[in-house]
Amino acid sequence: MKQIIIFLGLTLVFSQKQITSGDIDKITELRNELPQEITYFQDGQESAIGRCGFIDFGNSDRAEKSDYIRKWKSDNPRHEDISIPIAFHVIHTNNNTGYVPESAVNEQVTVLNDAFNQYGISFTLSSLDYTGNNNWFNNDSENAYKSALAISPSTTLNIYTTTAGGYLGYAYLPSQFDENSYMHGVVLHHNSLPNVYNWVYDEGDTGTHEVGHYLGLYHTFQGGCGGNGDYVDDTPAQDDGNNIFDCYDMDTCPSDPGNDPIHNFMNYTDDDCITDFTNGQSDRMDYMVATYKPSLGTESCEDQGLVTCSDGTCEISEDDCSISSCGSGYVPDCSGDGDCCLQSWIGDNYSDCEDQQYGCDLTCYDCDGGDCPDTDPGCSDPGDTYGCTDPEACNYDSDATMDDGSCAENDECGVCDGDGNDCNNMQLDGHLNFEQETSDITGFYQDDREFAVVGLQNAAAFVDITDPSSPFEVGRISGSNSIWRDLKYWNRHVYIGTEASDGVKVVSVDNLDNPSLVSTISDFGNSHNIHIDADGYLYVVGASSNDVWIYELTDHPAMPQLVGTWNGEYLHDIEVYNNKLYGAGIYTGEFYIIDVSDKANPFTLVSYNTGGGYVSTHDCAVTEDENYLITADESTGGHIKIWDISDYGNIHLVSEYMTSSNHSSHNIYVRPDTDLLIMSYYADGTRILDISDPTNPVEVAYYDTTTLEGVYVGNWGTYAYLPSGYIISSDIESGRMYILMSSLIVSPPEMAYTLENTEFNLESGESAFGSVTIANTGDVESVLNYSLSTSPFSASGGSDSFGNTWTDSNMNDDFENSWVDISNSGILYSFPNNDQAGASIEIGFDFPFYGESHNYLIINPNGWIGFGEDNDEWDDFNIPSPDAPRSAIFGFWDDLNPVNDNCNSNCSGNVYSHGNSDRFVVWFNNVAHWYTNFEDSYYDFQIVLYPNGDIDLNYNTLTGTHDATVGIQNAAGNDGFQIASGSSAASNNLSRFISTGPDWLDLGDNTTGQLEFGASQSHNFSVDSGGLVEGDYSGFVKISSNGGSATFAVSLTVGEGSDIMAGDVNFDAVLNVLDVVILVNFILEVDTPDSDQFTAGDINSDGILNVLDIVNLVNLILQ
């Protein structure tokens, strides 16, 4: 599907810096003052070389400070990947000194991709040239060789290899010169490329370092221990880069938090020590490229067969240059609406015709290069009007004079000419297009009318939606340009916050047809989110000076009065319920619960880290009983997470939900008086979860508002509180508001059930049947959707596709900590180093895991055991993943440092194993974490395996801090589950249990259903004692539905067994109709059974012969 990429009058403003000879002289003078402390030999001569020749020239304003970039990132969360072409210029002497082989160039590009790919930046080698010039090689004239060799500096990264002026390399920030200036690019010492010269700078990371400058990064030691440093929040302060020579931890700024970032690419450590950028540096690169090099990565005009105009735009000829007002590679939309469209769309086999199916009308460019039919109105004579002329069609055009064959009908989702795949249990009843991108949305009911208020780029639009099929605007309140507006309603007033320095606007809607601005809260400029509680207090977050501002509205809604503030950290979104503020700290992954009963003195009740890290925990919502808090991560693969907060001293994760690992959640709301969570889920539209069972959220409805793919595209906001039951949602790129209806909200169902036979006493080899009847006892118009599943636990945390399920001793009262003491019998396990497993060891029995049987395993020092190849990945991440160890059981996957054959001074704790025919134990005995940022952190835990495939994960004492991953995955890395991660991965005296089954309990093939009001459906289940030894067994059946959930137990006692076949009442060893006739006579008391006949006839083992036994007998015969 062609994605719509339209720039709506957006202009990135940056200072234009033209290079002069005086600039070159000044740069050379400043660079010559830098130290050259590295000694190396070239052609038998000793030379001195400096580490980096970066000069912060012509950039004294430094507007790109970390707080500004953080705000920009909040306004522009939708990171777009960029692929940057590289024009590589190898400059050497006339006798080939400095010649670099093509293989080294290719290796350098690979090194760059390895470093930048995870941040959405990739590189391709678009050209390679060689130039013999002695003066250029010796860097006598940077200006000369760049002006001669540079290729399309605005779109392409130019890399030059020379002697780099006596340094390993240098580059300039994007803001130092005009986007089209040939001075942009990277200059590298020819010996810094991979494997060209045998020294500590031969891995190519000088190139990574200099490209970091090229994309906008300072050195991590910029500014030393004082000031603003490198203008990135998450790189610790560092005094100087020239005192860093080896890969040793240092803290040159002891008064500031954190050790020196010696592993950061923007430091001066050797190549084999630097490994990463930070998320804050990634944000800065995003900002600098978007602001100062917006054309980077696009095709050059010449590559497209066009000419470059003086303003950098592309046109067919120089004569066309003056008419273009769009950026490079774009042309004006033919409709005259001000849009700019990709020039490459002309003649690309997609129809960009007057209907703007893909957002653009390109018919004035030779009928879109021939992609539009001659009959298209944009290509036809002015007197012809083509369109749908059928008044019954959903796309009827009253102005059409000629039918173009486009007439269509609405599908069941309410989508004109749709395929019915855009919705489930939710339909479109109306929409309105605003012709610009939308942001958040709110709604209100007043004077028997319902309204939506929609955030636009430059205004808030007020829309009457009383008749959903015919919504109409009644007015707009304009404001400064911003992609973000937050809106709330209280007592005939609407409050509008934005991150465009507009404060909070107060709008009277006393006259519903004429909303009017009455005042502005100007205690701050920007704000990110506002909330109004049930008592009429307005809360503002994401603003300057204070993290929460509190205003009283009850007596004077038009003139809010400041009554209190709170400070702790930046909160992105909040909800206030029962005088408690629930806040989401997006930059730390922390959520807060704050007592605001005294508005003048709010105080924190508890804060909790979700383990999501940077750019997570974007929004939160609390259930009406306040026992559960739901958080939403705004990041790639962002999860909805449900936390049990009933005990602030034991907050824990009970379940997670996500739609796709490539998409992100956004905003979430619990609809009052229901168990429904309404979500705006970006690319996956508006979705509804049934959270009546918080441990097992079930998606029950959705409406997809977009066809675009991406992390931050599609449905921005949703409002779910209108009394009519309508849900209103905003879609970013289409600029539309959707009015949606779900029967789940208007007519809530209610699930009820009855049971027949759940306790069984069978001899070995016997089987029996029970049943459960599901009924919908909800509202008259309601529809109940339900499903049945088996579980080994009465309460569980989640399952995988194979059937593994987990629970723990916190959520399930049936279990306690099950620590196995092997302190006197454990066998010491040896590791070659702190990241690699030792020898495989025998388990002592065949252990079943994802359909494979294993009798050997390996133990990795980083807290996991596996049944395949070793993996030295120490930096844990989300599972399942093919990049993680597999197949594996992750008891506590983290960067651990147990005693090993290559120990440093901080290694501590041994690992032991012990097995017998009943179980196998792996014990990590007070093992240390790798010491960086985890000083004095030790973990005592074990992994226990059982012959039937059960797994216990036991945690004794966890000291200090941790950031681990816990779970299991199969050999392909495509099935498994992540039980927990981050700082909430485990706790003291906790046991987790993983099991499959119960295999003896079978629900059959029919495990789902849909019931209208008053309807019911029975489901039979069977138990089979075949293969079971004597003893007691228990299993559970879970009923999940949009009308509530329930779990019931099924118990089985297996005896010694007998020779009597169940149902064979005439003992002929065959089950047939004769047995049915005899059993009916027994029930009707025509005949009297003896004891063996009674045992054979009592098929369900309930001690009574009745019609249920006949039903069971018939089922056995039909089998």
Disulfide bonds with the S-S distance in Angstrom:
Cys225-Cys253 1.96
Cys247-Cys273 2.05
Cys301-Cys314 1.90
Cys309-Cys321 2.06
Cys326-Cys340 2.11
Cys334-Cys364 1.89
Cys341-Cys360 2.05
Cys353-Cys372 2.16
Cys367-Cys379 2.06
Cys388-Cys407 2.03
Cys394-Cys416 1.90
Cys413-Cys423 1.93
Cys903-Cys907 1.81
